[in-house]
Amino acid sequence: LLQQGAHEVYLIDQFDQAIEWLVEAVTLRHATGDVLLEGDAYRRLSVVQRCGGRRRDAHASGAQAVALLQSVPAGPELSAAYANVAMLAMNSSELEVGIAMAHRALDMAEHCGDRNVVVYTLNTIGMLELLSGNEAGLTALTESLEIALAEGRDDHVGRAYVHLADLAQRHRRWDLVDLYYSVAGEFCVEHGLDLWRRYLDVYFARTELDRGRWAEAISA
């Protein structure tokens, strides 16, 4: 319940509450001696710490998750932990490390049949490739969006929209922001994805500033 509740408040941009609950979840999992669940709780904590700007804590929790999960038989939890490490690497501009870890996560997720991590990791691979200058990454990123929409994975839909908007503002891809911003904003509002909506608005404002559209940027 703590982990589920933390995920919900994380999506509405309440990081401190989510972190508090996840720290408690880690403590409880450790007390039971269940290494698998403790490792997964550390991975969840790392994700929220990363998004909440606690980079050092996120790296420490992510590394602890991998260490614990590598000590038990491999499964979906380890693939998710590798996927998280890939995102940590991307946010630290360690693109080659991120790509390697993301592919490791994707291979394991496909073997385990974990669609959630497959969609997540396709998104990450796409963004990492694009940041590395490989335009083919857009295929993986849009594929993750299409799968998430088709399978009703709302959180992953929002994340894909955010990365497309981030790409638009980084690389001046006005075609992408024109194609996705309105539909992405509506989707996030309809599905209660406040966190993703805030990212979208920031990236949209940046693209409008770069295009000299001052009124649109201010209204965002």
N, C-alpha and C positions, 0 to 999 in steps of 0.2 A: 504493500500500500504506500509506503514511503517513496519507493522508486516511481510508482505510477503517478503519485501526487506531484513529485518533483518534476516529472516530465511535463505535466500539464501547466504548472506555474512557470516553467522555463519557456514554454511557448508563448506565454503572455508577458515575457520580459521581466519576470521576478526572480532574478538570479540568486540573490542572497537567500531567499526562502528555499529555493531548490537545492542550493549547496548545503544549507543546514540540514535538510532532510536526508540528503544523500550521504553526508558524513555520518549521520545516525545510522543509516542503512549499512554502511561499511562496518561500523562498530558492531552492529547486531550480527551481520554475516560472519565476522571474525569470531565472535563469541560462540557461534554454533560449530565452528571448525569446518564449515563447508567452503573449501578453497574455490570451487567453481563459481559459486554465487558471490563470494567475496571479490574475486577477480572481476566479475561482471559489474559489481557495484562500483568498484574503482574506475572502471571504464566509463560508466555513466557519470560519475563525479567529474572525471577529466573533461568530458564533453561540455558540461555546464561551466566548469571553471574556465575553459578556453573561450567560450562565448561571452563569459562575464568579465573577460580581460585579466584573469589571473593566470597568466601564461606559465610562470614558473611552477605553480601548483598543478596546473593541467599536465605539464610534462612529467612531473613526479608521479601523479596519479596514473597517468597513461602507462608509464614504465612499470609501475607496480602491478597494474592489471595484466600486462603481458607476461611479467615474471611469474605471477601466480597461475595464469592460465596455461602457460607452457609446461607447468609441473603436473598437469592432469591431462587425460586424453583429449586430443584436439576436437573441437566442435564449433558450433556457430558463435559461441562466446569469444573464442580466440580470433576468429575471422573478424568479428566486430571490433576487437581490441586492435588488430592490425589496421583496420580501416580508420580508427581514431588516430593512431600514430601517423598515418598518411596525412590526415588533416592537420595535425600539429606541425608536421614537416612543411606543409604548404604555407601555413601561416607564418612560419619562420623563414620562408623563401628557400628552403632546402628541397628544391624541386626534384632532383634525381632520387633522393632518399624517399620522397613522397610517392613518386611514380612506382618505385620498386615495392614499397610497402603496400600500395594500393593494389597492385597486380597480385601480390601474395594473398591479400585479403579476398580479392575477387575469385581467385582460383579455389581457395578454401571454401568460400561461400557457395560457389557453384557445386562443389563436391558435396557439401552438406545439404544443399537444396534450400539455403536461406535466402529467400527472395529479397528480404528487407536489406540485407547487407549487399546483395548484388546491385540493387538500385542505388543505394548510397554510394557504393564504390565506383560505379559507372560515372556518377556525377563528379566525384572527386578526380577520377582519372581524366575526364574531359577537361576540367578546369586546370589541372596540373599541366596537361599537354598544351593547352592554349597559352598558359603563362610561360611555357617553355618555347613558344613560337610555332607550335605545330597546330595548324588550323584544323587538322583532322580531329582534334579533341572536341570540336563542336558537335560532331556526330555522336560521340559517347554522351555528351551532356544532354543533347536533345533526346537521345534514346532513353536516358534515365527519366526525363520528364514524361515522355510518352508512356513508358511502362507504369510510372507512378500514377498518372491519370487513369490509365486503363484498369489498374488494380486497386484504386481507391486509397492510395498511400498518401494522405493529405500532407503530412509533414514533409515528405520527400518532394512533393509537387512544389511546395513553398520554397524549399531549399534550392531546387533547380531554377525556379524563377529568380531567386536572389542572385545566384551565380551568373545567370544570363545578364542580369542588370549590372552586376559588378564588372563583367566582361565588357559591356557596352560603355561604361564610364572609364574603364582603364584604357581601352583600345579605340575609343571614339567610334564604336559600332552603333551609329544612330539607327540603323535598320533594325537592330535587335530591340532597342528600347521602344521604338515605334510599334514593333510587332507585339511585344509582350507586356509592356508596362500596365496598360489598362486592364487587360484580362487577369494579369497576375495580382494586381491590387484588389480587384473584385473577388478573386478566389480567396485571398488571405482574409479579407473581411468576412466573407461568408462562412469560413471554416475556423474562425477564431485564432488565426495565426498572427497575433499582434507583433511578435518579434520579427518575423519575416517581412511584415508590412513596413515596419520602421526602417529596416535595411533598404527595402525597395524605394521608399521615399527619399532616403539620403542619396542613393545612387541616381535616381531620376533627377533630383535637384542638381547634382553635379553635371549630368549630361546637358541639362537645360542651360546652366551657366556657361558651359563650354560652347554651346550653340548661340549664345547671346540672347537667350530667351529669359530675360530677367523676371518678368511677371510670373511665368510658369515655375521658375526655380523657387521664388518666394512662396508661392501658393503650395508647393510640395511640402 
